[in-house]
Amino acid sequence: MDIISQLQEQVNLIASLAFNTFGTLQRDAPPVRLSPNYPEPPNSNPNPNPNPNSNNSNPNPPQQGQQQQQQPPPDASANFADEPKTASAALVKAAKQFDALVNALPLAEGGEEAQLKRIAELQAENDAIGQELQKQLEAADKELKQVQELFSEASDKCLNMKKPY
């Protein structure tokens, strides 16, 4: 794989890690009170019972052999505290790999003037090849028209021939 493709993959990895990190932080972050003067939001769940399965009104009790869904572990806050460290370590590692790939890029030779001269040479070469290709295309179109005329003429002659009985 060429170095430009590797750089693109590394940029995609960094973006993916960043978006996943931000999403995880948003999802798992505990609520924080903005100001002591700011009122608490109204309770969106008027049911004072936080666990809907605590009473026996569950319309579909688990059958024999089925297990109820597992609740998150009580040490979820400990996992949340470790996730930013893990995510930042992964981002730093990806950034270092990106820097290593950038350093592996070949240096520009001769400065901007040499690059512009090389671009002009390549453009002239491209134009010459384009003109040659255009000539070949015109010759192929001319030959195609000749073949189509000969085919048309041959098919007309075949249709006009009478079959002997």
C-alpha positions in Angstrom: 0.0 0.0 0.0 1.4 3.4 -0.9 2.1 6.0 1.7 -0.8 8.3 0.7 -3.3 5.5 1.2 -1.7 4.8 4.6 -2.0 8.5 5.6 -5.7 8.5 4.5 -6.3 5.3 6.6 -4.6 6.9 9.6 -6.7 10.1 9.2 -9.8 8.0 9.1 -8.7 6.1 12.2 -8.0 9.3 14.1 -11.4 10.7 13.1 -13.1 7.4 14.2 -11.4 7.4 17.5 -12.3 11.0 18.1 -15.9 10.6 17.3 -16.2 7.4 19.3 -14.5 9.1 22.3 -16.8 12.1 22.1 -19.8 9.9 21.8 -18.8 7.7 24.7 -18.1 10.7 26.9 -21.5 12.2 26.0 -23.2 8.9 26.7 -21.6 8.0 29.9 -20.9 11.4 31.5 -22.8 11.9 34.8 -25.1 14.9 34.9 -23.5 18.1 36.2 -25.4 21.0 37.7 -24.5 24.1 35.7 -25.2 26.6 38.5 -26.6 26.5 42.0 -29.1 29.2 40.9 -30.3 27.2 38.0 -33.5 25.3 38.8 -33.7 21.5 38.5 -35.5 20.2 35.4 -38.9 18.7 36.0 -38.9 14.9 36.5 -39.6 13.4 33.0 -40.6 10.1 34.7 -43.6 10.7 37.0 -43.4 7.1 38.2 -41.5 7.2 41.5 -40.5 3.5 41.1 -37.2 3.5 39.0 -37.3 -0.2 38.3 -40.4 -1.2 36.3 -39.8 -4.9 36.9 -39.8 -4.6 40.7 -43.5 -5.3 41.0 -45.1 -8.5 39.7 -47.1 -6.8 36.9 -44.7 -7.9 34.2 -47.0 -9.1 31.4 -44.3 -11.5 30.0 -42.5 -13.1 33.0 -39.4 -15.0 32.0 -39.9 -18.6 31.0 -38.0 -21.4 32.5 -34.5 -21.5 31.1 -34.6 -17.7 30.1 -32.5 -15.2 32.0 -33.5 -11.7 32.7 -31.3 -8.9 31.2 -28.3 -8.2 33.2 -28.0 -4.8 34.9 -24.8 -2.8 34.4 -22.2 -3.5 36.9 -22.1 -1.2 39.9 -18.6 -0.1 39.2 -19.6 1.6 35.9 -18.2 4.8 37.3 -14.8 3.2 37.5 -15.0 2.1 33.9 -16.1 5.7 32.9 -13.0 7.1 34.7 -10.7 4.7 32.8 -12.3 5.3 29.3 -10.9 8.8 28.7 -7.4 7.6 29.6 -7.7 4.6 27.2 -9.2 6.8 24.4 -6.6 9.5 24.8 -3.8 6.9 24.7 -5.3 5.5 21.4 -5.5 9.0 19.9 -1.9 9.8 20.8 -0.7 6.5 19.4 -2.6 7.1 16.1 -1.3 10.7 15.9 2.3 9.4 16.4 1.8 6.9 13.7 0.5 9.7 11.4 3.5 11.8 12.2 5.8 8.9 11.4 4.1 8.4 8.0 4.4 12.2 7.3 8.1 12.0 8.1 8.4 9.1 5.7 7.1 11.2 2.8 9.8 12.0 0.2 11.1 15.5 0.3 10.3 17.9 -2.5 13.4 18.3 -4.6 14.6 21.6 -5.9 11.9 23.8 -4.3 8.8 25.3 -5.9 10.4 26.4 -9.2 11.6 22.9 -9.9 8.2 21.4 -9.1 6.5 23.9 -11.4 9.0 23.1 -14.2 8.3 19.3 -13.6 4.6 20.0 -13.7 4.9 21.9 -17.0 7.0 19.0 -18.5 4.4 16.4 -17.4 1.6 18.6 -18.8 3.4 18.9 -22.2 3.9 15.1 -22.2 0.3 14.6 -21.4 -0.8 16.9 -24.2 1.4 15.1 -26.7 0.0 11.8 -25.7 -3.5 13.2 -25.8 -3.0 14.4 -29.4 -1.6 11.0 -30.4 -4.6 9.3 -28.8 -7.0 11.7 -30.6 -5.4 10.9 -34.0 -5.7 7.2 -33.3 -9.4 7.7 -32.3 -10.1 9.5 -35.5 -8.4 6.8 -37.5 -10.4 4.1 -35.7 -13.7 6.1 -36.4 -12.8 6.3 -40.1 -12.0 2.6 -40.2 -15.3 1.8 -38.3 -17.3 3.8 -40.9 -15.6 1.9 -43.7 -16.4 -1.4 -42.1 -20.0 -0.4 -41.5 -20.3 0.7 -45.2 -18.8 -2.6 -46.4 -21.1 -4.6 -44.1 -24.1 -2.7 -45.3 -23.2 -3.2 -48.9 -22.5 -7.0 -48.3 -25.8 -7.4 -46.5 -27.7 -5.6 -49.3 -26.1 -7.9 -51.9 -27.0 -11.0 -49.8 -30.7 -9.9 -49.5 -30.9 -9.1 -53.2 -29.6 -12.6 -54.2 -32.3 -15.0 -55.3 -32.3 -18.5 -54.0 -32.3 -21.2 -56.6 -35.2 -23.7 -56.4 
